[in-house]
Amino acid sequence: MRIKDLWLPILTILIIIVVLAFPALMGKQIFMPDLVNYLAQIRQPMEWHKETGEEIVWAWHMFSGMPAYFVGSVISKVVVLPIYLINTLFTFMNPVGLFTIAFLLMVLFIRGLRVGGWELATISAIAFAIATFNIISLEAGHMTKLRSIYAFPLLFLGLLLLIKGNKWSGALTFLIGLTAELAGNHQQVWYYAFIMGLILGIVAVIDALKKRMTNNIVKAGVIGILLTIVAILPFTMRFWMLYEYTPHSIRGMASELIDPQHKKNTGLEKDYASNWSYGLFETFTLFVPNLMGGGSNQYVGTSGPLYKELIKNGVPQIQVEQIVQHVPTYWGSMPFTDGPVYIGILIMLGAILSFFIAQRNFIFWWLVISTIVGLMFAWGKNFFFWELAFDYLPGFNKFRTPMMAFLILQFTLPVLAVMGFSSLANKEIDLKKRFQALKKATLITGGVIVALILASVFILDFKGPVDAQLKNNPFFYELIIKQREYMLRMDAIRNLIIVIIGAGALWYALKGKTSLSTAFKILVALTLLDLLGVATRYLKHSDYVEKYTYENLPMIDPRFRLTEADRTIMQDTTHYFRVVDLTTNPFTDARTPYYYNSVGGYLAARIRIYQDLIDNHLAKNNIKAYSMLNTRWFIVPMQGQGPPRAMFNPLATGPVWFVDEILWQRDAKSENEALLTFEPKKQVLIREQYKNLVKPVPENRDTNARIKLLQFSPMKLVYEYDSETDQFAVFSEIYYEPGWKSYLDGKPVQYVRVNYVLRGMSVPAGKHTIEFRFEPDSYVIGRKISLAGSILWFIVAFGLALITYKAKRQN
């Protein structure tokens, strides 16, 4: 590597940062809805941690209580130091660090495999870093997804170096790459990375067997397994908690109300999981990004027919400018989308070129097979392969949004493009063959674009299944259809010009009129213009706001500003209660957990039994169900334009109470139905399966007995009671068997599941203390293993770095 070779990638990443992330250099931050919701939900745990120093793995403030593994556990950074350091690097001056790391890692991948020069490495890095899938994910705040995706180059470079016999540098690269991948903490991306790694392993073994050179494969496999263990150890606590929780969540357990056998690990409902399946025809957005209209809420500018026709028909300009900011131009088969999948038209040209000219080594076949598999996954319910995978591939039914599989293509296609373009510079290949390959690739790429233009004239009607509401306004709907047609043709013409210029530069270079290096630089400029032009449709400087944290969200997002309803509730000095906001969907709401202990929240991976309660009772406003959750306050909308108001619920049970009567239930169905008619303060619903753990309530029970919550913390609840007779106590806390342990006067005692989702306990007469502690083995033991694993990780990484350095010096 020479310093003078670095000017092009450095200049390119600087341009990307200035165009897409300049406000971040000025201290601003992208307004990311999902990140805002995440920060809102971690406010209470973070504040508690700051005040007490306590580590928190139970989120008491949302969905009436659930494991915090998916919410944002508060764990000491020392325990998971490698994870913390990697994530900090990726999010430096977000998104500056994210773009920079992604760009540099892809450059490193291409240069590390020596499949292309600096120009081609730069082309692939542009596509990998700012493909529309990434930009849209960034704008939404899907940071875990992006960090996991952007670790691909390092992970697979390490694997390929190991396979090629570079054991020390490959081992170090693989260890860091796999750790970065796992640190991203996105299970679906991990799954796709594993699929790609499996495909790589298979084709590499086949290649080694053909060449009768299996030593490197065996060594790579052994080293890879050992390093995988080292990489996983710091994540032990996280993975163990995830493994422990999944069977009890909606992603791992069928509802008892649907499946009486209560089978576990059944995954998601197929219809729910397949909602965001990319259409077969829609796949051609890889050639023309606005083929299907772009996004469901797209800015269309002032040059299209929508703007012009509205002005022509006398609509005020100010109103028209507001209309074109948010236009439902998308007309594909998905419920909605923020934008298309697009990786760059010259990337498509290069990838197609690779099929005609690139060397057919195991890396080529790995990329091709991975691309095909990624496509078939992304098509979801529109292609039989996804359904087969969903039914039979282990763990695959835990994931939704099939179109996410396009993340595979945004890695494989840029690398294939580099292999195709670099082959044009290979003088060992006959010049005539190089010309023919370029001609075929250009005709195919340009032909697809021309075919789409012709289809827009003679075949496509630009109407989609998402247009139901638009049809209520025929005039506006007709203008939307014209706008969609205009957007497709403008993008198609633009891309056709880029293909002609790019292919022309390569043709000119093959003719000897200029160097291929110059032609490749032209491709860099065209790819940069192409992808920045599309990226800026979805990420603009105006999307940046002042830097925000959970402390100052009310200053950034008006949703979090205090209202009169909030002030009313905050005057309630009762120690511990819950709130539900009915002015919005409380079960996709991050605002309430920001201030209160909430019945709802913003998270998909909820506890299964609680989701049943939501579906069958809370969503249907069953006041008995809300009351037993100790919901003291409802925030309700006013009729007309008035602000929301706080409504007190006098039926709220409080955090704990004694009941008069036990109503035994045969099964889940009967217990669920009884929630409609029972009296929460007087009666408790218990399954017959718990009879051996429950004592009958005495007929002459002490009605003057008292029980109260004495001490609250997220990980420990202490109750005190005084009764002259035996009692049955109900706790308005969610039943979650793995981890919550109960004690009576310091001695272990069992509790049971009551009222479908709550905890209950038979308690003896006298004055006693009851204690619940959240002490899952996954946390208590896993924490120690993770700490030891972090120490081991640094020892191994340092040792590999030292050996690699010495080996380089000797060479």
C-alpha positions in Angstrom: 0.0 0.0 0.0 1.3 3.4 -1.0 0.0 6.6 0.5 -0.6 8.1 -2.9 -3.0 5.2 -3.6 -5.3 6.3 -0.8 -6.4 9.6 -2.1 -9.4 8.2 -4.0 -11.0 6.3 -1.2 -10.3 9.1 1.3 -11.8 11.7 -1.0 -14.8 9.5 -1.7 -15.6 8.9 2.0 -15.2 12.6 2.7 -17.7 13.4 -0.1 -20.2 10.9 1.4 -19.8 12.4 4.8 -20.3 15.9 3.6 -23.3 15.1 1.4 -25.1 12.8 3.9 -23.6 13.5 7.3 -22.3 17.0 7.4 -24.8 18.1 10.1 -23.3 15.4 12.3 -20.0 17.2 12.2 -21.8 20.2 13.5 -23.0 18.2 16.5 -26.5 17.3 15.2 -28.1 13.9 14.9 -30.5 12.2 12.6 -34.1 12.1 13.9 -34.6 8.4 14.0 -38.1 7.3 15.2 -37.0 3.9 16.4 -34.0 5.3 18.2 -36.2 7.9 19.9 -38.6 5.2 21.0 -35.6 3.2 22.3 -34.2 6.1 24.2 -37.7 6.8 25.7 -38.0 3.3 27.0 -34.5 3.2 28.6 -35.0 6.5 30.5 -36.3 4.9 33.7 -33.7 2.1 33.8 -30.9 4.5 33.1 -32.1 7.0 35.8 -32.4 4.2 38.3 -28.9 2.9 37.4 -27.5 6.4 37.8 -29.1 6.8 41.2 -28.4 3.4 42.7 -25.6 1.8 40.6 -27.8 -1.3 40.2 -27.6 -3.4 37.1 -31.0 -3.9 35.5 -32.2 -6.8 33.4 -36.0 -6.6 34.2 -38.0 -3.8 32.6 -40.6 -3.1 35.2 -41.9 0.0 33.4 -43.3 -1.4 30.2 -45.9 -4.1 29.4 -46.4 -4.4 33.2 -42.9 -5.9 33.5 -40.8 -8.1 31.2 -37.2 -9.1 30.7 -35.1 -6.1 29.6 -33.0 -8.2 27.3 -34.7 -6.7 24.2 -35.3 -3.3 25.8 -31.8 -2.3 26.8 -30.4 -4.0 29.8 -28.2 -1.8 32.0 -25.0 -3.9 32.5 -21.5 -2.8 33.6 -19.4 -2.0 30.5 -16.5 -3.9 32.0 -18.4 -7.1 31.7 -18.8 -6.8 27.9 -15.9 -4.5 27.1 -15.1 -5.8 23.6 -18.8 -5.3 22.7 -18.9 -1.8 24.1 -15.7 -0.7 22.3 -16.8 -2.0 18.9 -20.3 -0.4 19.2 -18.7 2.9 20.3 -16.5 2.8 17.2 -19.4 2.2 14.9 -21.5 5.0 16.3 -18.9 7.7 16.6 -20.5 11.0 15.5 -23.4 8.9 14.2 -23.6 8.4 11.2 -20.0 9.6 10.4 -18.5 6.6 12.2 -21.0 4.2 10.7 -20.4 5.3 7.1 -16.6 5.5 7.6 -16.3 2.0 9.2 -18.5 0.4 6.6 -16.6 2.0 3.7 -13.2 1.2 5.1 -14.1 -2.4 5.9 -15.3 -3.0 2.3 -12.1 -1.5 0.9 -10.2 -3.7 3.3 -12.1 -6.8 2.1 -11.5 -6.1 -1.6 -7.8 -5.3 -1.1 -7.3 -8.1 1.4 -8.5 -10.7 -1.2 -6.6 -8.9 -4.0 -9.6 -9.1 -6.4 -9.4 -5.5 -7.4 -7.4 -2.3 -7.2 -8.1 0.8 -5.2 -10.6 2.2 -7.7 -12.7 -1.0 -7.7 -12.4 -1.3 -3.9 -13.8 2.2 -3.7 -16.7 1.4 -6.0 -17.7 -1.6 -4.0 -17.4 0.4 -0.7 -19.7 3.1 -2.0 -22.4 0.6 -2.8 -22.0 -1.3 0.4 -22.0 1.8 2.6 -24.8 3.8 1.2 -27.1 1.4 -0.7 -30.7 2.5 -0.1 -31.5 -0.3 2.3 -28.8 1.0 4.6 -29.9 4.6 4.3 -33.5 3.9 5.0 -32.5 1.7 7.9 -30.4 4.5 9.3 -33.1 7.1 8.9 -35.5 4.8 10.8 -33.0 4.2 13.6 -32.3 0.4 13.0 -28.8 0.7 14.3 -28.3 -2.9 15.5 -29.2 -4.0 11.9 -26.6 -1.7 10.4 -23.8 -2.6 12.8 -24.4 -6.2 12.1 -24.5 -5.7 8.3 -21.4 -3.6 8.2 -19.4 -6.3 10.0 -19.8 -8.6 7.0 -16.5 -7.6 5.2 -14.3 -8.2 8.2 -16.1 -11.4 9.1 -15.9 -13.0 5.7 -12.4 -11.6 5.0 -11.2 -13.5 8.1 -12.9 -16.7 6.9 -11.4 -16.4 3.4 -7.9 -15.7 4.7 -8.2 -18.8 7.0 -9.3 -20.9 4.0 -6.5 -19.6 1.9 -4.0 -20.5 4.6 -3.2 -17.1 6.1 -3.8 -18.5 9.6 -2.5 -15.6 11.8 -3.8 -12.6 10.0 -7.0 -14.6 9.1 -7.5 -15.6 12.7 -7.2 -12.0 14.0 -9.5 -10.7 11.3 -12.0 -13.4 11.9 -12.0 -12.9 15.7 -12.6 -9.2 15.4 -15.1 -9.6 12.5 -17.2 -12.2 14.3 -17.2 -10.1 17.5 -18.3 -7.1 15.6 -21.0 -9.1 14.0 -22.3 -10.4 17.3 -22.0 -7.0 18.9 -24.4 -5.6 16.4 -27.0 -7.7 18.2 -29.4 -8.3 15.3 -30.4 -12.0 15.3 -31.8 -12.0 11.8 -28.7 -10.5 10.3 -26.7 -13.1 12.2 -28.8 -15.8 10.7 -28.1 -14.6 7.1 -24.4 -14.3 7.9 -24.5 -17.9 9.1 -26.2 -19.0 5.9 -23.6 -17.2 3.9 -20.8 -18.8 6.0 -22.3 -22.2 5.6 -22.5 -21.8 1.8 -18.8 -20.6 1.8 -17.8 -23.6 3.8 -19.5 -26.0 1.5 -18.1 -24.6 -1.8 -14.6 -24.3 -0.2 -14.7 -27.9 0.9 -15.8 -29.0 -2.6 -13.1 -26.9 -4.1 -10.5 -28.4 -1.8 -11.6 -31.9 -2.4 -11.4 -31.4 -6.2 -7.8 -30.0 -5.8 -6.9 -32.6 -3.2 -5.8 -29.8 -0.9 -7.8 -30.3 2.3 -5.1 -29.3 4.9 -6.0 -25.6 4.8 -9.7 -26.4 5.1 -9.2 -28.6 8.2 -6.9 -26.0 9.8 -9.3 -23.2 9.0 -12.2 -25.2 10.5 -10.3 -26.0 13.7 -9.1 -22.4 14.1 -12.5 -21.0 13.2 -14.3 -23.2 15.8 -11.8 -22.2 18.6 -12.0 -18.5 17.7 -15.8 -18.7 17.6 -15.8 -19.9 21.1 -13.5 -17.0 22.2 -15.8 -14.5 20.3 -19.0 -15.9 21.9 -17.8 -16.1 25.5 -18.2 -12.3 26.2 -21.7 -12.6 24.9 -22.6 -15.6 27.1 -24.9 -13.6 29.3 -26.7 -12.0 26.4 -27.1 -15.2 24.5 -28.2 -17.2 27.5 -30.8 -14.6 28.4 -32.1 -14.6 24.8 -32.2 -18.4 24.8 -34.0 -18.4 28.1 -36.6 -15.8 27.0 -37.4 -16.9 23.5 -39.6 -19.9 24.4 -41.8 -17.6 26.6 -42.1 -14.9 23.9 -44.4 -14.5 20.9 -41.5 -15.6 18.8 -41.1 -19.0 20.5 -44.4 -20.1 22.0 -47.9 -20.7 20.5 -50.7 -19.2 22.5 -52.4 -21.7 24.9 -55.7 -20.4 23.6 -54.9 -21.7 20.1 -52.7 -24.7 20.9 -53.9 -26.5 24.1 -50.7 -28.6 24.1 -48.8 -25.3 24.5 -46.0 -26.3 22.1 -42.9 -24.2 22.3 -40.5 -22.9 19.6 -43.2 -22.7 17.0 -42.1 -19.3 15.9 -44.2 -16.5 14.3 -47.5 -16.8 12.5 -46.6 -17.3 8.8 -48.9 -14.5 7.6 -47.4 -12.0 10.1 -43.8 -13.1 9.3 -44.3 -12.8 5.5 -46.0 -9.3 5.4 -43.0 -7.6 3.9 -42.2 -9.9 1.0 -40.6 -8.3 -2.0 -42.5 -8.7 -5.2 -40.9 -10.7 -8.1 -41.3 -7.8 -10.5 -40.4 -5.4 -7.7 -36.9 -6.9 -7.7 -36.1 -4.8 -10.8 -35.8 -1.8 -8.4 -32.1 -3.0 -8.5 -32.1 -1.5 -12.0 -34.5 1.4 -11.6 -35.0 2.5 -8.0 -38.3 4.3 -8.6 -39.8 1.4 -10.5 -42.5 0.9 -7.9 -42.8 4.5 -6.9 -40.1 4.7 -4.2 -41.7 5.0 -0.8 -45.1 5.2 0.8 -44.4 8.7 2.0 -42.1 10.2 -0.7 -41.0 13.7 -1.5 -41.5 14.1 -5.2 -40.2 17.6 -5.9 -41.7 20.3 -8.1 -40.8 19.0 -11.6 -43.3 16.2 -11.9 -46.9 16.1 -13.1 -48.3 16.1 -9.6 -47.0 19.5 -8.7 -47.6 21.0 -12.1 -51.2 19.8 -12.4 -52.1 20.9 -8.9 -50.8 24.4 -9.6 -52.5 24.4 -13.0 -55.8 23.6 -11.3 -55.6 26.5 -8.9 -54.4 24.8 -5.7 -52.4 27.4 -3.7 -48.6 27.0 -4.1 -48.0 26.8 -0.3 -50.5 23.9 -0.1 -49.0 22.2 -3.1 -45.5 22.4 -1.7 -46.8 20.7 1.5 -48.6 18.0 -0.5 -45.5 17.0 -2.5 -43.5 16.5 0.7 -45.5 13.4 1.6 -46.9 11.5 -1.4 -47.9 7.8 -1.4 -46.1 6.9 -4.6 -45.3 3.3 -3.7 -47.6 0.9 -5.5 -46.0 -2.5 -4.7 -47.3 -5.5 -2.8 -45.9 -4.7 0.6 -48.2 -2.9 3.2 -45.9 0.1 3.0 -42.2 0.9 2.6 -39.9 3.8 3.2 -38.1 3.2 -0.1 -36.8 0.6 -2.6 -33.8 -1.7 -2.6 -31.1 -0.2 -4.8 -27.4 -0.9 -4.9 -26.3 1.0 -8.0 -26.8 0.5 -11.7 -23.1 0.1 -12.4 -22.9 -2.5 -9.6 -25.5 -4.5 -11.6 -23.5 -4.0 -14.8 -20.4 -5.3 -13.1 -22.2 -8.2 -11.4 -23.7 -9.3 -14.8 -20.3 -8.9 -16.4 -18.8 -11.3 -13.9 -20.9 -14.1 -15.2 -19.3 -13.8 -18.6 -15.7 -13.2 -17.7 -14.8 -13.7 -14.0 -12.8 -16.7 -12.8 -15.1 -19.5 -11.7 -13.3 -20.1 -8.4 -15.0 -21.1 -5.1 -15.4 -17.4 -4.1 -17.3 -16.6 -7.2 -19.7 -19.6 -6.7 -20.1 -18.6 -3.0 -21.2 -15.1 -4.0 -23.5 -16.3 -6.8 -25.2 -19.0 -4.6 -25.5 -16.5 -1.7 -27.1 -14.0 -4.1 -29.7 -16.5 -5.3 -30.5 -17.7 -1.8 -30.8 -14.0 -0.6 -33.2 -13.3 -3.5 -35.4 -16.3 -2.8 -35.5 -15.4 0.9 -36.4 -11.8 0.1 -39.4 -12.8 -2.1 -41.0 -14.4 0.9 -44.6 -15.6 0.3 -44.3 -14.7 -3.4 -41.9 -17.7 -3.9 -42.2 -21.2 -2.6 -38.6 -21.3 -1.3 -39.3 -19.0 1.6 -42.2 -21.1 2.8 -40.1 -24.3 2.7 -37.4 -22.5 4.7 -40.0 -21.2 7.2 -41.4 -24.6 7.7 -38.2 -26.7 7.8 -35.1 -24.5 8.4 -34.2 -24.4 12.1 -34.9 -21.0 13.7 -36.0 -19.4 10.5 -39.6 -19.0 11.6 -38.5 -16.6 14.4 -37.9 -13.9 11.8 -40.3 -11.6 9.9 -39.7 -9.1 7.0 -38.4 -11.4 4.3 -37.2 -8.5 2.2 -34.5 -7.9 4.7 -32.6 -10.7 3.0 -31.6 -8.1 0.4 -28.8 -7.3 2.8 -27.0 -10.4 1.4 -27.1 -8.9 -2.1 -25.7 -5.5 -1.0 -22.6 -7.4 0.0 -22.4 -10.0 -2.7 -23.3 -7.9 -5.7 -20.6 -5.2 -5.2 -18.0 -7.9 -4.8 -19.2 -9.7 -7.9 -19.1 -6.3 -9.7 -15.4 -5.9 -8.7 -14.6 -9.4 -10.0 -16.3 -8.5 -13.3 -14.6 -5.2 -13.8 -11.2 -6.4 -12.6 -11.4 -9.2 -15.2 -11.4 -6.6 -17.9 -7.9 -5.7 -16.8 -6.7 -9.3 -16.8 -4.4 -9.5 -19.9 -4.4 -13.3 -19.6 -7.9 -13.2 -20.9 -8.2 -12.7 -24.6 -9.1 -9.1 -25.5 -11.8 -10.2 -27.8 -13.5 -12.2 -25.0 -13.3 -9.1 -22.8 -15.0 -7.0 -25.4 -17.7 -9.6 -25.9 -18.3 -9.9 -22.2 -18.6 -6.1 -21.8 -20.9 -6.0 -24.8 -23.2 -8.7 -23.4 -23.3 -7.2 -19.9 -24.1 -3.8 -21.3 -26.9 -5.0 -23.6 -28.5 -7.0 -20.7 -28.3 -4.1 -18.2 -29.4 -1.5 -20.7 -32.0 -3.9 -22.2 -33.6 -4.4 -18.8 -33.9 -0.7 -18.4 -35.3 -0.2 -21.9 -37.8 -3.0 -21.3 -39.0 -1.3 -18.1 -39.5 1.9 -20.0 -41.5 0.1 -22.7 -43.5 -1.7 -19.9 -44.4 1.6 -18.4 -45.9 2.6 -21.8 -47.7 -0.5 -22.8 -48.2 -2.8 -19.8 -48.0 -1.2 -16.4 -51.0 0.6 -14.9 -49.2 1.9 -11.8 -52.0 0.8 -9.6 -51.4 -1.3 -6.5 -53.1 -3.1 -3.6 -52.2 -0.2 -1.3 -54.3 2.3 -3.2 -57.7 1.7 -1.6 -57.9 5.1 0.1 -56.6 7.0 -2.8 -59.5 5.8 -5.0 -61.8 7.9 -2.9 -60.4 11.0 -4.6 -60.3 10.1 -8.3 -58.7 13.4 -9.4 -55.8 13.1 -6.9 -55.4 9.4 -7.7 -55.1 10.0 -11.4 -52.3 12.5 -10.6 -50.5 10.0 -8.4 -50.6 7.4 -11.2 -49.1 10.0 -13.6 -46.4 10.9 -11.0 -45.5 7.2 -10.6 -45.1 6.8 -14.3 -43.0 10.0 -14.5 -40.8 8.8 -11.7 -40.1 5.4 -13.3 -39.2 6.9 -16.6 -37.0 9.6 -15.2 -35.0 7.1 -13.1 -34.8 4.7 -16.0 -33.5 7.4 -18.4 -31.0 8.5 -15.8 -29.7 5.0 -15.3 -29.6 4.3 -19.0 -27.3 7.3 -19.4 -25.1 6.1 -16.5 -24.8 2.7 -18.1 -23.9 4.2 -21.5 -21.2 6.5 -20.0 -19.8 3.8 -17.7 -19.7 1.1 -20.4 -18.4 3.6 -22.9 -15.5 4.5 -20.7 -14.6 0.8 -20.3 -14.9 0.2 -24.0 -12.7 3.2 -24.7 -10.1 1.9 -22.3 -10.1 -1.6 -23.9 -9.6 0.1 -27.2 -6.4 1.5 -25.7 -7.6 5.1 -26.0 -7.1 5.6 -22.3 -6.1 3.5 -19.3 -8.5 1.1 -17.4 -7.4 3.0 -14.3 -8.9 6.1 -15.7 -12.1 4.3 -16.7 -12.4 2.8 -13.3 -12.1 6.3 -11.8 -15.0 7.4 -14.0 -17.0 4.5 -12.7 -16.2 5.6 -9.1 -17.5 9.1 -9.9 -20.7 7.7 -11.6 -21.4 5.3 -8.8 -21.0 8.0 -6.2 -23.3 10.4 -8.1 -25.8 7.6 -8.7 -26.1 6.4 -5.1 -25.8 9.8 -3.5 -28.6 11.0 -5.8 -30.8 8.2 -4.5 -29.7 8.3 -0.9 -30.5 12.0 -0.6 -34.1 11.2 -1.4 -34.3 9.4 1.9 -31.7 11.2 4.1 -31.4 15.0 3.9 -29.7 17.6 6.1 -33.2 18.6 7.2 -33.6 15.2 8.8 -31.0 16.2 11.4 -31.9 17.8 14.7 -30.0 18.9 17.8 -28.3 16.0 19.5 -30.6 14.2 21.7 -30.4 11.7 24.6 -33.1 10.3 26.8 -32.8 13.3 29.1 -33.8 15.9 26.5 -36.3 14.0 24.3 -39.1 16.5 25.2 -37.1 19.3 23.6 -36.6 17.3 20.4 -39.9 15.4 20.0 -43.2 17.2 20.9 -44.8 13.9 21.8 -42.8 13.8 25.0 -43.7 17.2 26.3 -45.7 17.3 29.5 -49.5 17.8 29.2 -52.1 18.7 31.8 -53.0 15.0 32.0 -49.4 14.3 32.9 -49.3 17.0 35.6 -52.5 15.5 37.1 -51.0 12.0 37.3 -47.8 13.3 38.7 -49.6 14.7 41.6 -50.5 11.1 42.6 -48.0 10.3 45.4 -49.0 6.6 45.6 -45.8 4.6 45.6 -46.3 2.2 42.7 -49.0 2.1 40.0 -49.4 1.8 36.2 -50.7 4.1 33.5 -52.2 3.5 30.0 -52.6 6.1 27.3 -55.6 5.5 25.2 -55.0 8.6 22.9 -52.7 6.3 20.9 -52.1 2.6 20.5 -50.8 1.8 24.0 -49.0 -1.3 22.7 -46.9 0.6 20.2 -46.3 3.5 22.5 -42.9 4.6 23.8 -44.1 7.8 25.5 -45.9 6.3 28.5 -42.9 4.2 29.6 -40.8 7.4 29.4 -42.7 8.9 32.4 -44.6 6.1 34.0 -44.9 2.4 34.7 -46.9 1.4 31.7 -49.3 -1.3 30.7 -48.0 -1.0 27.1 -44.8 -0.1 25.4 -42.9 -0.3 22.1 -41.5 -3.7 21.5 -42.4 -6.7 19.2 -40.9 -9.5 21.3 -43.4 -9.5 24.1 -44.1 -12.3 26.6 -46.6 -14.7 25.0 -49.1 -14.8 27.9 -49.1 -11.0 28.0 -49.8 -10.8 24.3 -52.8 -13.0 24.9 -54.0 -10.6 27.5 -53.5 -7.7 25.1 -55.4 -9.4 22.3 -58.3 -10.7 24.3 -58.8 -8.1 27.0 -56.6 -5.0 27.1 -57.2 -4.1 23.4 -60.9 -4.6 24.1 -60.9 -2.3 27.1 -61.7 -4.9 29.7 -61.6 -2.8 32.9 -61.1 -5.8 35.1 -57.9 -6.8 33.3 -56.6 -3.2 33.5 -57.6 -3.0 37.2 -55.7 -6.2 38.2 -52.6 -4.7 36.6 -52.9 -1.9 39.1 -53.8 0.7 36.4 -54.7 3.7 38.4 -54.7 6.2 35.6 -56.0 6.3 32.0 -55.0 9.1 29.6 -58.1 9.5 27.4 -58.9 11.8 24.4 -61.4 14.6 24.7 -64.1 15.0 22.3 -63.5 17.7 19.7 -60.1 19.4 19.8 -59.6 19.4 23.5 -56.3 18.1 25.1 -56.2 14.6 26.6 -57.2 14.3 30.2 -56.3 11.9 33.0 -59.0 9.7 34.3 -58.6 7.9 37.7 -59.5 4.3 38.0 -61.0 3.6 41.4 -61.1 -0.2 40.7 -57.3 -0.5 40.5 -56.2 -3.3 42.9 -53.0 -1.9 44.1 -49.6 -3.7 43.9 -50.8 -6.6 46.2 -54.0 -7.8 47.9 -55.7 -10.7 49.6 -58.7 -12.4 48.0 -61.8 -13.9 49.4 -62.3 -16.8 46.9 -60.4 -19.0 44.6 -62.1 -19.8 41.2 -60.4 -23.0 39.9 -60.0 -23.1 36.1 -59.8 -26.2 34.0 -57.5 -24.8 31.3 -56.3 -21.7 29.5 -59.5 -21.1 27.6 -61.7 -21.2 30.7 -59.3 -18.9 32.6 -59.2 -16.4 29.7 -63.0 -16.3 29.6 -63.3 -15.9 33.3 -61.3 -12.7 33.1 -64.4 -11.1 31.7 -66.6 -11.8 34.7 -64.5 -12.3 37.9 -64.0 -9.6 40.6 -60.3 -8.9 40.7 -60.2 -7.6 44.3 -62.2 -10.5 45.7 -61.6 -13.5 43.4 -58.5 -15.1 41.9 -58.4 -17.5 38.9 -56.0 -20.4 39.3 -55.5 -23.5 37.1 -56.3 -26.8 38.6 -52.7 -27.9 37.9 -51.5 -25.8 40.8 -53.9 -27.3 43.4 -51.1 -29.1 45.2 -49.3 -25.7 45.7 -52.3 -23.7 46.9 -54.1 -23.9 50.3 -57.8 -23.2 50.4 -58.8 -19.7 51.6 -60.3 -20.2 55.1 -64.0 -19.5 55.4 -63.3 -17.4 58.4 -60.3 -15.7 57.0 -59.0 -12.5 58.7 -60.7 -9.7 56.8 -58.7 -7.1 58.6 -55.4 -8.6 57.4 -53.1 -6.1 55.7 -50.5 -6.6 53.1 -48.4 -3.9 51.4 -45.4 -3.4 49.1 -42.6 -2.4 51.5 -39.7 -2.0 49.1 -39.5 -1.7 45.4 -36.5 -2.0 43.0 -36.5 -3.4 39.5 -34.8 -6.6 40.6 -36.3 -7.0 44.0 -39.8 -6.6 45.5 -40.4 -6.8 49.3 -43.9 -7.2 50.8 -44.9 -7.2 54.4 -48.2 -8.6 55.8 -49.9 -9.3 59.0 -52.8 -11.8 59.2 -54.4 -14.0 61.9 -55.3 -16.7 59.4 -53.9 -18.2 56.2 -54.4 -16.1 53.1 -53.9 -16.1 49.4 -52.0 -13.1 48.1 -52.2 -11.8 44.5 -49.4 -9.7 43.2 -49.9 -7.3 40.2 -46.7 -8.5 38.7 -46.3 -10.5 35.5 -45.6 -14.2 35.9 -42.3 -15.1 34.4 -40.9 -18.4 35.7 -37.3 -18.2 34.5 -35.6 -15.9 37.0 -38.2 -14.6 39.5 -37.6 -16.4 42.8 -39.7 -16.0 45.9 -38.9 -16.1 49.6 -40.9 -16.1 52.8 -38.9 -14.7 55.7 -35.8 -15.4 53.7 -36.6 -19.0 52.9 -37.5 -20.2 49.4 -41.2 -20.6 48.8 -43.2 -21.4 45.6 -45.6 -19.1 43.8 -48.1 -19.9 41.1 -49.6 -18.3 38.0 -52.9 -16.7 38.5 -55.4 -14.5 36.5 -53.6 -15.8 33.4 -50.6 -13.5 33.7 -50.1 -12.6 37.4 -48.3 -14.2 40.4 -50.1 -15.6 43.5 -49.0 -17.3 46.7 -50.6 -19.1 49.6 -49.2 -17.5 52.8 -49.4 -18.6 56.4 -50.9 -16.7 59.3 -48.7 -14.3 61.2 -46.5 -11.4 60.5 -44.2 -12.2 57.6 -42.1 -10.7 54.8 -42.4 -11.9 51.2 -39.6 -11.2 48.8 -39.3 -11.6 45.0 -35.9 -11.4 43.5 -35.1 -11.5 39.8 -32.1 -13.9 39.8 -32.1 -15.8 36.5 -29.1 -18.1 36.1 -28.6 -16.6 32.7 -27.7 -13.3 34.5 -26.1 -14.5 37.7 -23.9 -17.1 36.2 -23.8 -15.7 32.6 -22.4 -12.4 33.9 -19.4 -14.2 35.4 -18.7 -16.1 32.3 -19.0 -13.0 30.1 -16.5 -11.1 32.3 -14.0 -14.0 32.1 -14.7 -14.2 28.4 -13.9 -10.6 27.9 -10.6 -11.0 29.6 -9.8 -14.1 27.5 -10.9 -12.2 24.3 -8.3 -9.5 24.9 -5.6 -11.9 25.7 -6.2 -13.9 22.5 -6.6 -10.8 20.3 -3.4 -9.3 21.7 -1.5 -12.5 21.1 -2.8 -12.9 17.6 -1.9 -9.3 16.8 1.6 -9.8 18.2 2.2 -13.0 16.2 0.8 -11.4 13.0 3.0 -8.4 13.4 6.1 -10.5 13.9 5.2 -12.7 10.9 4.8 -9.6 8.7 8.2 -8.3 10.0 9.9 -11.6 9.1 8.4 -11.7 5.7 
